[in-house]
Amino acid sequence: MDSLKSPFLWSRHALRQAVEDSLKPSEVEKTLSKCLLIESGFDKEKAVCKVNGVYCTVILVRMKFGIKIITCWKSSGWEIRAYNSEVKK
């Protein structure tokens, strides 16, 4: 049964923001392994991903059971530039 559980736990806030920005949580989850980690601190990580042509920023915490997504939104211009700059390297 444990193999059926998702390794992701979304906060209500994160789900609401993702839906408001037309981001599908399942698509965000699929691309998290390909994200650019921008900063890390206080046990939280900030990452930028490209999801179906749209850039999104995710604040997450790694936990024993998997990953808790605290918030998720469409990325700002500087976050997109940082992602593209890193991908070109």
CORTA-V532896 format. One record per pair of residues at least 6 apart in sequence whose C-alpha atoms are under 6 Angstrom apart, sorted by the first residue. I is the first residue (numbers start at 1). GAP is how many residues later the second one is. D is the distance in whole Angstrom. If there is no record, write none. Layout:
<<I:GAP:D> <I:GAP:D>>
This chain:
<<7:59:4> <8:58:6> <8:59:5> <8:60:6> <9:59:5> <10:58:6> <10:59:5> <11:59:5> <14:56:6> <14:57:4> <14:58:5> <17:56:6> <18:54:6> <18:55:6> <35:12:6> <35:13:5> <35:14:5> <36:11:5> <36:12:5> <37:9:6> <37:10:4> <38:8:6> <38:9:6> <39:7:5> <44:16:6> <44:17:5> <45:14:6> <45:15:5> <46:12:6> <46:13:5> <47:10:6> <47:11:5> <48:8:6> <48:9:4> <49:6:6> <49:7:5> <55:19:6> <55:20:5> <56:17:5> <56:18:4> <56:19:5> <57:15:6> <57:16:5> <57:18:5> <58:13:6> <58:14:4> <59:11:6> <59:12:5> <60:8:6> <60:9:4> <60:10:5> <61:6:6> <61:7:5>>
